[in-house]
Amino acid sequence: MDWLIIIAFVAVIIAVLGLLYWRTRPCPTCPACEKDNAGLEIDREVAKTRYKEEMSTFGGGDGGLFIENTYNVRYRCKYCGHVWTRQEVI
């Protein structure tokens, strides 16, 4: 009976992670024809660069200085040919 609870818990975790991936998948929906997985990346350019300092969460280690780039990414729909731009932070 304990194994059944563990398997159910793991299945719920996998389902939640799958849903999060599906909602944030890299291939976006076309805003014109609204078809899923339609965006083909044409190009990307850096819109802004930000330097972030993160502190250590465990008190003994160093944090660090990290670079966070925001890109303007252009996509073309593989179904209707519509071109659109959206910002992505990496």
TAPE-V839366 format. One record per residue. RES is the residue in three letters. PHI is phi as a letter, one per 20 degrees, with the letter a starting at -180 (none if undefined). OMEGA is omega in radians with two decimals (* if undefined). Layout:
RES&PHI&OMEGA ; RES&PHI&OMEGA
This chain:
MET&none&3.11 ; ASP&f&3.12 ; TRP&f&3.13 ; LEU&f&3.11 ; ILE&f&3.13 ; ILE&f&3.13 ; ILE&f&3.10 ; ALA&f&3.12 ; PHE&f&3.12 ; VAL&f&3.12 ; ALA&f&3.12 ; VAL&f&3.11 ; ILE&f&3.13 ; ILE&f&3.12 ; ALA&f&3.13 ; VAL&f&3.11 ; LEU&f&3.08 ; GLY&f&3.11 ; LEU&f&3.10 ; LEU&f&3.09 ; TYR&f&-3.12 ; TRP&f&-3.14 ; ARG&f&-3.09 ; THR&d&-3.08 ; ARG&f&-3.04 ; PRO&f&-3.12 ; CYS&e&-2.96 ; PRO&f&3.08 ; THR&e&3.11 ; CYS&f&3.13 ; PRO&f&-3.13 ; ALA&e&-3.10 ; CYS&e&3.08 ; GLU&m&3.06 ; LYS&e&3.13 ; ASP&f&3.10 ; ASN&l&-3.07 ; ALA&d&-3.02 ; GLY&e&3.01 ; LEU&d&-3.08 ; GLU&f&3.10 ; ILE&e&3.11 ; ASP&b&3.09 ; ARG&b&3.08 ; GLU&c&-3.12 ; VAL&f&3.10 ; ALA&e&3.09 ; LYS&b&3.11 ; THR&c&-3.13 ; ARG&c&3.09 ; TYR&d&-3.12 ; LYS&d&3.03 ; GLU&d&3.14 ; GLU&d&3.14 ; MET&e&3.08 ; SER&f&-3.13 ; THR&e&-3.07 ; PHE&d&2.97 ; GLY&m&-3.08 ; GLY&d&-3.05 ; GLY&e&3.11 ; ASP&e&2.98 ; GLY&e&3.08 ; GLY&r&3.08 ; LEU&d&-3.08 ; PHE&c&3.09 ; ILE&d&3.11 ; GLU&d&-3.14 ; ASN&e&3.00 ; THR&d&-3.08 ; TYR&d&2.89 ; ASN&e&-3.07 ; VAL&d&3.10 ; ARG&e&3.13 ; TYR&c&3.00 ; ARG&c&3.13 ; CYS&f&3.14 ; LYS&f&3.12 ; TYR&d&-3.05 ; CYS&d&3.09 ; GLY&n&3.13 ; HIS&f&3.12 ; VAL&d&3.10 ; TRP&b&-3.11 ; THR&c&3.00 ; ARG&b&-3.14 ; GLN&e&3.10 ; GLU&c&3.13 ; VAL&d&3.13 ; ILE&c&*
